[in-house]
């Protein structure tokens, strides 16, 4: 793909990364492949060659280090949210099984399980409480 704006031209090459199974049964994770290809990633794939960047939300604002804590408490300006979405007709009650599953995910035990799994970061306690209240 090629874009042009005045004297500036930009060529974009796309490459799809997918998880690749290894012979030993482990997975060569797509995120790890991206990190090795372009050198930009999130903290999940941090290694000795990756340096987290401190960012400020506004020009002249305070810089915030990229740490597990600043991502969880949403102080770091570059945070990805993974929403939970369910389908129901307007005015209808949520399926009790879905509601109970969401309660578990937002519970202390569910958030601890998310932290143990390590693929995602848990919510901070205040955010989890706010989301739990939405289920009532």
OpenMM code with the backbone's topology and positions (N, CA, C; nanometers):
from openmm import Vec3, app, unit

residues = "UNK UNK UNK UNK UNK UNK UNK UNK UNK UNK UNK UNK UNK UNK UNK UNK UNK UNK UNK UNK UNK UNK UNK UNK UNK UNK UNK UNK UNK UNK UNK UNK UNK UNK UNK UNK UNK UNK UNK UNK UNK UNK UNK UNK UNK UNK UNK UNK UNK UNK UNK UNK UNK UNK UNK UNK UNK UNK UNK UNK UNK UNK UNK UNK UNK UNK UNK UNK UNK UNK UNK UNK UNK UNK UNK UNK UNK UNK UNK UNK UNK UNK UNK UNK UNK UNK UNK UNK UNK UNK UNK UNK UNK UNK UNK UNK UNK UNK UNK UNK UNK UNK UNK UNK UNK UNK UNK UNK UNK UNK UNK UNK UNK UNK UNK UNK UNK UNK UNK UNK UNK UNK UNK UNK UNK UNK UNK UNK UNK UNK UNK UNK UNK UNK UNK UNK".split()
positions = [
    Vec3(0.0847, -0.1161, 0.0000),
    Vec3(0.0000, 0.0000, 0.0000),
    Vec3(0.0898, 0.1231, 0.0000),
    Vec3(0.0559, 0.2238, -0.0773),
    Vec3(0.1378, 0.3443, -0.0851),
    Vec3(0.0486, 0.4666, -0.0703),
    Vec3(0.0878, 0.5560, 0.0189),
    Vec3(0.0165, 0.6813, 0.0410),
    Vec3(0.1091, 0.7963, 0.0067),
    Vec3(0.0541, 0.9049, -0.0433),
    Vec3(0.1350, 1.0219, -0.0750),
    Vec3(0.0637, 1.1470, -0.0272),
    Vec3(0.1372, 1.2349, 0.0384),
    Vec3(0.0829, 1.3635, 0.0838),
    Vec3(0.1871, 1.4695, 0.0527),
    Vec3(0.1684, 1.5409, -0.0575),
    Vec3(0.2666, 1.6414, -0.0969),
    Vec3(0.3978, 1.5754, -0.1312),
    Vec3(0.5051, 1.6191, -0.0656),
    Vec3(0.6389, 1.5663, -0.0935),
    Vec3(0.6698, 1.4418, -0.0121),
    Vec3(0.5761, 1.4003, 0.0740),
    Vec3(0.6016, 1.2853, 0.1601),
    Vec3(0.5283, 1.1635, 0.1055),
    Vec3(0.5982, 1.0553, 0.0873),
    Vec3(0.5373, 0.9304, 0.0431),
    Vec3(0.5621, 0.8245, 0.1491),
    Vec3(0.4640, 0.7427, 0.1718),
    Vec3(0.4733, 0.6395, 0.2738),
    Vec3(0.4320, 0.5072, 0.2114),
    Vec3(0.5152, 0.4077, 0.2226),
    Vec3(0.4821, 0.2743, 0.1743),
    Vec3(0.4609, 0.1843, 0.2947),
    Vec3(0.3496, 0.1142, 0.2938),
    Vec3(0.3157, 0.0253, 0.4046),
    Vec3(0.3131, -0.1180, 0.3523),
    Vec3(0.3858, -0.2044, 0.4195),
    Vec3(0.3859, -0.3459, 0.3863),
    Vec3(0.3180, -0.4206, 0.5003),
    Vec3(0.2249, -0.5057, 0.4673),
    Vec3(0.1526, -0.5807, 0.5685),
    Vec3(0.2080, -0.7222, 0.5795),
    Vec3(0.2158, -0.7700, 0.7019),
    Vec3(0.2548, -0.9081, 0.7278),
    Vec3(0.1667, -0.9593, 0.8408),
    Vec3(0.1042, -1.0721, 0.8186),
    Vec3(0.0189, -1.1301, 0.9219),
    Vec3(0.1011, -1.2243, 1.0092),
    Vec3(0.0902, -1.2064, 1.1397),
    Vec3(0.1593, -1.2926, 1.2349),
    Vec3(0.0562, -1.3827, 1.3018),
    Vec3(0.0881, -1.5091, 1.3125),
    Vec3(-0.0001, -1.6052, 1.3786),
    Vec3(0.0827, -1.6894, 1.4752),
    Vec3(0.0167, -1.7465, 1.5745),
    Vec3(0.0861, -1.8385, 1.6656),
    Vec3(0.1329, -1.9597, 1.5853),
    Vec3(0.2574, -2.0001, 1.6068),
    Vec3(0.3137, -2.1143, 1.5343),
    Vec3(0.3494, -2.2232, 1.6348),
    Vec3(0.2893, -2.3422, 1.6204),
    Vec3(0.3247, -2.4514, 1.7112),
    Vec3(0.4674, -2.5004, 1.6851),
    Vec3(0.5403, -2.5219, 1.7940),
    Vec3(0.6761, -2.5762, 1.7830),
    Vec3(0.6718, -2.7274, 1.8035),
    Vec3(0.7779, -2.7945, 1.7624),
    Vec3(0.7842, -2.9403, 1.7759),
    Vec3(0.7782, -2.9858, 1.9207),
    Vec3(0.8280, -2.9018, 2.0141),
    Vec3(0.8282, -2.9410, 2.1552),
    Vec3(0.6936, -2.9165, 2.2239),
    Vec3(0.5921, -2.8725, 2.1468),
    Vec3(0.4584, -2.8499, 2.2022),
    Vec3(0.4334, -2.7079, 2.2484),
    Vec3(0.5374, -2.6244, 2.2537),
    Vec3(0.5183, -2.4845, 2.2917),
    Vec3(0.4728, -2.4054, 2.1703),
    Vec3(0.4377, -2.2810, 2.1929),
    Vec3(0.3863, -2.1953, 2.0867),
    Vec3(0.4811, -2.0778, 2.0649),
    Vec3(0.5093, -2.0493, 1.9400),
    Vec3(0.5849, -1.9285, 1.9041),
    Vec3(0.4793, -1.8204, 1.8858),
    Vec3(0.4605, -1.7430, 1.9901),
    Vec3(0.3527, -1.6457, 2.0016),
    Vec3(0.3644, -1.5349, 1.8963),
    Vec3(0.2523, -1.4968, 1.8364),
    Vec3(0.2512, -1.3911, 1.7339),
    Vec3(0.3057, -1.2601, 1.7899),
    Vec3(0.2734, -1.2281, 1.9145),
    Vec3(0.3243, -1.1053, 1.9759),
    Vec3(0.4755, -1.1059, 1.9874),
    Vec3(0.5320, -1.2206, 2.0190),
    Vec3(0.6773, -1.2323, 2.0271),
    Vec3(0.7399, -1.2145, 1.8890),
    Vec3(0.6758, -1.2680, 1.7865),
    Vec3(0.7258, -1.2524, 1.6499),
    Vec3(0.7247, -1.1050, 1.6077),
    Vec3(0.6190, -1.0331, 1.6455),
    Vec3(0.6095, -0.8903, 1.6132),
    Vec3(0.7217, -0.8140, 1.6815),
    Vec3(0.7431, -0.8430, 1.8088),
    Vec3(0.8507, -0.7782, 1.8826),
    Vec3(0.9844, -0.7999, 1.8131),
    Vec3(1.0118, -0.9212, 1.7733),
    Vec3(1.1388, -0.9517, 1.7081),
    Vec3(1.1497, -0.8864, 1.5708),
    Vec3(1.0366, -0.8650, 1.5036),
    Vec3(1.0384, -0.8066, 1.3691),
    Vec3(1.0506, -0.6544, 1.3714),
    Vec3(0.9782, -0.5883, 1.4627),
    Vec3(0.9758, -0.4413, 1.4572),
    Vec3(1.0236, -0.3736, 1.5837),
    Vec3(1.0378, -0.4465, 1.6915),
    Vec3(1.0910, -0.3882, 1.8135),
    Vec3(0.9930, -0.3055, 1.8935),
    Vec3(0.8632, -0.3196, 1.8675),
    Vec3(0.7620, -0.2480, 1.9458),
    Vec3(0.6665, -0.3525, 2.0013),
    Vec3(0.6341, -0.3401, 2.1285),
    Vec3(0.5462, -0.4380, 2.1888),
    Vec3(0.4863, -0.3807, 2.3158),
    Vec3(0.4106, -0.4646, 2.3851),
    Vec3(0.3607, -0.4259, 2.5164),
    Vec3(0.4458, -0.4948, 2.6223),
    Vec3(0.4180, -0.4666, 2.7480),
    Vec3(0.5004, -0.5216, 2.8558),
    Vec3(0.4982, -0.6736, 2.8637),
    Vec3(0.3959, -0.7344, 2.8071),
    Vec3(0.3863, -0.8806, 2.8115),
    Vec3(0.5081, -0.9468, 2.7477),
    Vec3(0.5629, -0.8855, 2.6446),
    Vec3(0.6742, -0.9459, 2.5725),
    Vec3(0.8077, -0.8790, 2.6058),
    Vec3(0.8122, -0.8081, 2.7150),
    Vec3(0.9342, -0.7385, 2.7550),
    Vec3(1.0471, -0.8384, 2.7792),
    Vec3(1.1643, -0.7998, 2.7316),
    Vec3(1.2841, -0.8791, 2.7577),
    Vec3(1.4007, -0.7822, 2.7742),
    Vec3(1.5218, -0.8320, 2.7816),
    Vec3(1.6373, -0.7462, 2.8072),
    Vec3(1.6640, -0.6461, 2.6944),
    Vec3(1.6077, -0.6698, 2.5776),
    Vec3(1.6294, -0.5788, 2.4647),
    Vec3(1.5163, -0.4776, 2.4472),
    Vec3(1.4131, -0.4855, 2.5302),
    Vec3(1.2967, -0.3977, 2.5184),
    Vec3(1.2949, -0.3008, 2.6352),
    Vec3(1.2862, -0.1737, 2.6042),
    Vec3(1.2823, -0.0704, 2.7080),
    Vec3(1.1441, -0.0050, 2.7066),
    Vec3(1.0722, -0.0091, 2.8176),
    Vec3(0.9419, 0.0592, 2.8225),
    Vec3(0.9607, 0.2107, 2.8129),
    Vec3(0.8698, 0.2775, 2.7461),
    Vec3(0.8766, 0.4226, 2.7303),
    Vec3(0.7869, 0.4925, 2.8307),
    Vec3(0.8402, 0.5937, 2.8960),
    Vec3(0.7576, 0.6795, 2.9799),
    Vec3(0.6851, 0.7760, 2.8868),
    Vec3(0.5547, 0.7919, 2.9070),
    Vec3(0.4746, 0.8792, 2.8221),
    Vec3(0.4010, 0.9819, 2.9065),
    Vec3(0.3748, 1.0962, 2.8459),
    Vec3(0.2920, 1.1994, 2.9079),
    Vec3(0.1634, 1.2083, 2.8279),
    Vec3(0.0528, 1.2287, 2.8965),
    Vec3(-0.0764, 1.2360, 2.8282),
    Vec3(-0.0892, 1.3639, 2.7452),
    Vec3(-0.0267, 1.4701, 2.7915),
    Vec3(-0.0315, 1.5971, 2.7192),
    Vec3(0.1090, 1.6538, 2.7083),
    Vec3(0.1284, 1.7397, 2.6122),
    Vec3(0.2582, 1.8051, 2.5981),
    Vec3(0.2857, 1.8868, 2.7246),
    Vec3(0.4015, 1.8663, 2.7831),
    Vec3(0.4363, 1.9351, 2.9072),
    Vec3(0.3828, 1.8667, 3.0318),
    Vec3(0.3081, 1.7577, 3.0133),
    Vec3(0.2523, 1.6854, 3.1275),
    Vec3(0.3561, 1.5964, 3.1925),
    Vec3(0.3200, 1.5394, 3.3042),
    Vec3(0.4103, 1.4497, 3.3764),
    Vec3(0.4233, 1.3176, 3.3012),
    Vec3(0.5471, 1.2707, 3.2924),
    Vec3(0.5713, 1.1420, 3.2280),
    Vec3(0.5415, 1.0298, 3.3256),
    Vec3(0.4809, 0.9233, 3.2744),
    Vec3(0.4454, 0.8073, 3.3555),
    Vec3(0.5197, 0.6873, 3.2989),
    Vec3(0.5901, 0.6152, 3.3863),
    Vec3(0.6617, 0.4938, 3.3450),
    Vec3(0.5614, 0.3836, 3.3120),
    Vec3(0.5951, 0.3009, 3.2158),
    Vec3(0.5122, 0.1854, 3.1815),
    Vec3(0.5472, 0.0712, 3.2765),
    Vec3(0.4624, 0.0502, 3.3755),
    Vec3(0.4813, -0.0596, 3.4703),
    Vec3(0.3491, -0.1344, 3.4818),
    Vec3(0.3547, -0.2503, 3.5396),
    Vec3(0.2332, -0.3273, 3.5625),
    Vec3(0.1322, -0.2440, 3.6431),
    Vec3(0.1817, -0.1751, 3.7451),
    Vec3(0.0941, -0.0969, 3.8326),
    Vec3(0.0289, 0.0208, 3.7589),
    Vec3(0.1086, 0.0939, 3.6777),
    Vec3(0.0507, 0.2099, 3.6089),
    Vec3(-0.0438, 0.1675, 3.4965),
    Vec3(-0.0284, 0.0455, 3.4457),
    Vec3(-0.1249, -0.0055, 3.3486),
    Vec3(-0.2536, -0.0472, 3.4186),
    Vec3(-0.2408, -0.1166, 3.5313),
    Vec3(-0.3594, -0.1612, 3.6050),
    Vec3(-0.4410, -0.0433, 3.6550),
    Vec3(-0.3733, 0.0581, 3.7116),
    Vec3(-0.4501, 0.1717, 3.7648),
    Vec3(-0.4775, 0.2783, 3.6591),
    Vec3(-0.4432, 0.2494, 3.5338),
    Vec3(-0.4750, 0.3310, 3.4173),
    Vec3(-0.4107, 0.4698, 3.4196),
    Vec3(-0.2976, 0.4840, 3.4899),
    Vec3(-0.2243, 0.6107, 3.4873),
    Vec3(-0.1397, 0.6216, 3.3615),
    Vec3(-0.0935, 0.5078, 3.3094),
    Vec3(-0.0141, 0.5099, 3.1859),
    Vec3(-0.1081, 0.5472, 3.0711),
    Vec3(-0.0691, 0.6461, 2.9882),
    Vec3(-0.1615, 0.6992, 2.8872),
    Vec3(-0.1968, 0.6049, 2.7717),
    Vec3(-0.1273, 0.4954, 2.7591),
    Vec3(-0.1505, 0.4054, 2.6470),
    Vec3(-0.1966, 0.2704, 2.7017),
    Vec3(-0.3278, 0.2568, 2.7219),
    Vec3(-0.3838, 0.1365, 2.7824),
    Vec3(-0.4874, 0.0775, 2.6878),
    Vec3(-0.4867, -0.0534, 2.6734),
    Vec3(-0.5867, -0.1216, 2.5923),
    Vec3(-0.6900, -0.1843, 2.6848),
    Vec3(-0.8152, -0.1630, 2.6541),
    Vec3(-0.9233, -0.2234, 2.7303),
    Vec3(-0.9795, -0.3397, 2.6504),
    Vec3(-1.0017, -0.4516, 2.7171),
    Vec3(-1.0650, -0.5666, 2.6538),
    Vec3(-1.2071, -0.5733, 2.7087),
    Vec3(-1.3061, -0.5327, 2.6282),
    Vec3(-1.4428, -0.5278, 2.6800),
    Vec3(-1.5083, -0.6658, 2.6831),
    Vec3(-1.6035, -0.6816, 2.7724),
    Vec3(-1.6904, -0.7995, 2.7742),
    Vec3(-1.8243, -0.7530, 2.7177),
    Vec3(-1.8669, -0.8132, 2.6110),
    Vec3(-1.9904, -0.7733, 2.5442),
    Vec3(-2.0849, -0.8931, 2.5410),
    Vec3(-2.2112, -0.8699, 2.5711),
    Vec3(-2.3095, -0.9769, 2.5628),
    Vec3(-2.4308, -0.9240, 2.4885),
    Vec3(-2.5052, -1.0143, 2.4307),
    Vec3(-2.6191, -0.9769, 2.3473),
    Vec3(-2.7487, -1.0059, 2.4214),
    Vec3(-2.8319, -0.9032, 2.4331),
    Vec3(-2.9651, -0.9213, 2.4905),
    Vec3(-3.0551, -0.8138, 2.4323),
    Vec3(-3.1817, -0.8434, 2.4233),
    Vec3(-3.2783, -0.7457, 2.3725),
    Vec3(-3.2959, -0.6351, 2.4764),
    Vec3(-3.3160, -0.5105, 2.4311),
    Vec3(-3.3366, -0.3998, 2.5260),
    Vec3(-3.4520, -0.4301, 2.6215),
    Vec3(-3.4279, -0.4046, 2.7482),
    Vec3(-3.5296, -0.4258, 2.8507),
    Vec3(-3.5351, -0.5668, 2.9066),
    Vec3(-3.4687, -0.6623, 2.8417),
    Vec3(-3.4670, -0.7994, 2.8915),
    Vec3(-3.3584, -0.8160, 2.9969),
    Vec3(-3.3807, -0.9082, 3.0884),
    Vec3(-3.2810, -0.9398, 3.1907),
    Vec3(-3.1638, -1.0146, 3.1268),
    Vec3(-3.0480, -0.9969, 3.1845),
    Vec3(-2.9304, -1.0696, 3.1402),
    Vec3(-2.9450, -1.2167, 3.1803),
    Vec3(-2.8973, -1.3054, 3.0957),
    Vec3(-2.8962, -1.4477, 3.1275),
    Vec3(-2.8242, -1.4655, 3.2605),
    Vec3(-2.8864, -1.5339, 3.3582),
    Vec3(-2.8243, -1.5495, 3.4906),
    Vec3(-2.6861, -1.6136, 3.4858),
    Vec3(-2.6620, -1.7063, 3.3909),
    Vec3(-2.5304, -1.7703, 3.3809),
    Vec3(-2.4253, -1.6696, 3.3351),
    Vec3(-2.4622, -1.5826, 3.2422),
    Vec3(-2.3687, -1.4798, 3.1946),
    Vec3(-2.3397, -1.3824, 3.3077),
    Vec3(-2.4432, -1.3420, 3.3793),
    Vec3(-2.4273, -1.2488, 3.4910),
    Vec3(-2.3352, -1.3078, 3.5983),
    Vec3(-2.3533, -1.4358, 3.6292),
    Vec3(-2.2693, -1.5000, 3.7305),
    Vec3(-2.1248, -1.5109, 3.6831),
    Vec3(-2.1055, -1.5395, 3.5535),
    Vec3(-1.9703, -1.5463, 3.4990),
    Vec3(-1.9019, -1.4101, 3.5091),
    Vec3(-1.9740, -1.3032, 3.4748),
    Vec3(-1.9171, -1.1688, 3.4853),
    Vec3(-1.8866, -1.1341, 3.6305),
    Vec3(-1.9732, -1.1758, 3.7226),
    Vec3(-1.9464, -1.1535, 3.8649),
    Vec3(-1.8167, -1.2232, 3.9071),
    Vec3(-1.7982, -1.3461, 3.8591),
    Vec3(-1.6749, -1.4183, 3.8912),
    Vec3(-1.5539, -1.3442, 3.8364),
    Vec3(-1.5581, -1.3055, 3.7092),
    Vec3(-1.4437, -1.2369, 3.6478),
    Vec3(-1.4075, -1.1103, 3.7262),
    Vec3(-1.5097, -1.0376, 3.7718),
    Vec3(-1.4864, -0.9122, 3.8435),
    Vec3(-1.4591, -0.9317, 3.9924),
    Vec3(-1.4755, -1.0538, 4.0416),
    Vec3(-1.4508, -1.0808, 4.1834),
    Vec3(-1.3009, -1.0813, 4.2111),
    Vec3(-1.2672, -1.0758, 4.3381),
    Vec3(-1.1256, -1.0824, 4.3781),
    Vec3(-1.0629, -1.2122, 4.3271),
    Vec3(-1.1353, -1.3234, 4.3430),
    Vec3(-1.0834, -1.4530, 4.2974),
    Vec3(-1.0620, -1.4523, 4.1448),
    Vec3(-1.1586, -1.3996, 4.0712),
    Vec3(-1.1455, -1.3939, 3.9255),
    Vec3(-1.0290, -1.3068, 3.8822),
    Vec3(-1.0126, -1.1934, 3.9471),
    Vec3(-0.9014, -1.1046, 3.9136),
    Vec3(-0.7673, -1.1681, 3.9500),
    Vec3(-0.7638, -1.2441, 4.0604),
    Vec3(-0.6408, -1.3166, 4.0964),
    Vec3(-0.6089, -1.4229, 3.9913),
    Vec3(-0.7129, -1.4924, 3.9419),
    Vec3(-0.6915, -1.5932, 3.8378),
    Vec3(-0.6403, -1.5295, 3.7083),
    Vec3(-0.6905, -1.4112, 3.6757),
    Vec3(-0.6413, -1.3391, 3.5576),
    Vec3(-0.4937, -1.3051, 3.5756),
    Vec3(-0.4572, -1.2592, 3.6950),
    Vec3(-0.3169, -1.2253, 3.7222),
    Vec3(-0.2275, -1.3488, 3.7144),
    Vec3(-0.2749, -1.4615, 3.7677),
    Vec3(-0.1970, -1.5853, 3.7652),
    Vec3(-0.1773, -1.6325, 3.6217),
    Vec3(-0.2833, -1.6248, 3.5413),
    Vec3(-0.2745, -1.6677, 3.4015),
    Vec3(-0.1693, -1.5861, 3.3268),
    Vec3(-0.1641, -1.4557, 3.3548),
    Vec3(-0.0583, -1.3715, 3.3011),
    Vec3(-0.0776, -1.3181, 3.1608),
    Vec3(-0.1838, -1.3563, 3.0922),
    Vec3(-0.2048, -1.3060, 2.9558),
    Vec3(-0.2658, -1.1656, 2.9561),
    Vec3(-0.3378, -1.1338, 3.0609),
    Vec3(-0.3986, -1.0017, 3.0753),
    Vec3(-0.3691, -0.9511, 3.2157),
    Vec3(-0.3832, -0.8213, 3.2342),
    Vec3(-0.3661, -0.7626, 3.3668),
    Vec3(-0.5017, -0.7518, 3.4348),
    Vec3(-0.5060, -0.7706, 3.5652),
    Vec3(-0.6329, -0.7541, 3.6364),
    Vec3(-0.6709, -0.6068, 3.6444),
    Vec3(-0.7968, -0.5828, 3.6780),
    Vec3(-0.8432, -0.4463, 3.7028),
    Vec3(-0.7993, -0.4045, 3.8427),
    Vec3(-0.7903, -0.2738, 3.8655),
    Vec3(-0.7674, -0.2316, 4.0029),
    Vec3(-0.8988, -0.2505, 4.0800),
    Vec3(-0.8907, -0.2534, 4.2119),
    Vec3(-1.0067, -0.2854, 4.2957),
    Vec3(-1.1229, -0.1891, 4.2719),
    Vec3(-1.0939, -0.0607, 4.2579),
    Vec3(-1.2004, 0.0388, 4.2383),
    Vec3(-1.2749, 0.0153, 4.1073),
    Vec3(-1.2018, -0.0096, 4.0001),
    Vec3(-1.2658, -0.0332, 3.8701),
    Vec3(-1.3482, -0.1610, 3.8741),
    Vec3(-1.2957, -0.2668, 3.9357),
    Vec3(-1.3709, -0.3921, 3.9472),
    Vec3(-1.5016, -0.3695, 4.0235),
    Vec3(-1.4964, -0.2923, 4.1332),
    Vec3(-1.6184, -0.2611, 4.2103),
    Vec3(-1.7192, -0.1842, 4.1245),
    Vec3(-1.6709, -0.0842, 4.0504),
    Vec3(-1.7606, -0.0052, 3.9651),
    Vec3(-1.8282, -0.0929, 3.8605),
    Vec3(-1.7520, -0.1835, 3.8004),
    Vec3(-1.8091, -0.2720, 3.6991),
    Vec3(-1.9068, -0.3715, 3.7618),
    Vec3(-1.8763, -0.4204, 3.8805),
    Vec3(-1.9678, -0.5109, 3.9511),
    Vec3(-2.1022, -0.4430, 3.9792),
    Vec3(-2.0987, -0.3151, 4.0167),
    Vec3(-2.2215, -0.2410, 4.0471),
    Vec3(-2.3112, -0.2309, 3.9246),
    Vec3(-2.2528, -0.2302, 3.8059),
    Vec3(-2.3323, -0.2215, 3.6825),
    Vec3(-2.4156, -0.3466, 3.6601),
    Vec3(-2.3779, -0.4563, 3.7243),
    Vec3(-2.4530, -0.5810, 3.7077),
    Vec3(-2.5792, -0.5848, 3.7917),
    Vec3(-2.5902, -0.4951, 3.8899),
    Vec3(-2.7094, -0.4920, 3.9781),
    Vec3(-2.8225, -0.4129, 3.9183),
] * unit.nanometer
topology = app.Topology()
chain = topology.addChain("A")
for resn in residues:
    res = topology.addResidue(resn, chain)
    for name in ("N", "CA", "C"):
        topology.addAtom(name, app.Element.getBySymbol(name[0]), res)
